[in-house]
């Protein structure tokens, strides 16, 4: 490397269709020119070539700690998380205690998800003595009873168990008939090991949920989801679903783009709508905003109707600078029903 440029996260622009509107929707990109450029000279010394520190948008020092590159767990915090986890103390309590020690969220260099991922990695499915062997023996017994039983166990570099996937013959046969649309959800947590339980679920011809395989995961990172999706796809003879419904988890989305590149990905509408009180509970007109969003989502029959209503809502309640709404609008083709009518969803719009 001989040249490097550090830019603001809001540099550049994104182009989105706005239906000919004179007032384009806001995005996180503002074509900010703030940057620092440097190059390596002949003496192998880095020289600063250009410094431009003026941003064309508001900045927040307190929020910069939330960028992935600035988040870090200190050795003392890691040790506390390990000890508390072995003592059976819930993770959210451990996280809250570190926040109190730091005298506020604004003084921490990590978020709760970082703590959870660290504990998951350290735990590596911290099974009791003989548990992993017992699990494999059970799976082998099931496979001996029925050749259609499928399982896979993912190990780390030290041959310790990380992730598990299994599906019986009934799941595999059901997928042949009802595998057009699949929901995938990791909000279930088992009690003893605090591991995400990840079921693949479809719907049958009676509108009933039907299990299509499931896994136990050591963490919720992109690599783990890629392993699980590839294993599930192998189990289902390489036949990817036409549609998949998940929450807005970025790691999950990355894995879907890698493994299910031709599958239509839809965000769970229930997860999005239940966040409204959290996002607008402070607003003086929160009840009217809730009603407006509900009306736009559930009553808009065509795209133009939604677009016009969305712009009107932003104007009425002065919500043009709301980052959460802006991100939702940028990805509206993943969750707003009128954008998804051309794809078969078996009557499902949520993972619940």
Secondary structure, DSSP 8 states (H G I E B T S, - for coil): --EEEEE-TT-S------TT-SS----S------EEEEEE-TTS-EEEEEEE---SS---HHHHTTSGGG----HHHHHHHHHHHHTT--HHHHHHHHHHHTTSGGG-S--HHHHHHHHHHHHSS---TTHHHHHHHHHHHHHHH-TT-EEEEEE-TTS-EEEEEEE-HHHHHHHHHH-SEEEEEEEEE-TTT--EEEEEEEE-TTS-EEEEEEEEES--SHHHHHHHHHHHHHHTTT---SEEEE-S-HHHHHHHHHH-TTSEEEE-HHHHHTTHHHHHTT-TTHHHHHHHHHHHHHH--SHHHHHHHHHHHHHHHT-TT-HHHHHHHHTGGGT-GGGSTTS--TT--S--
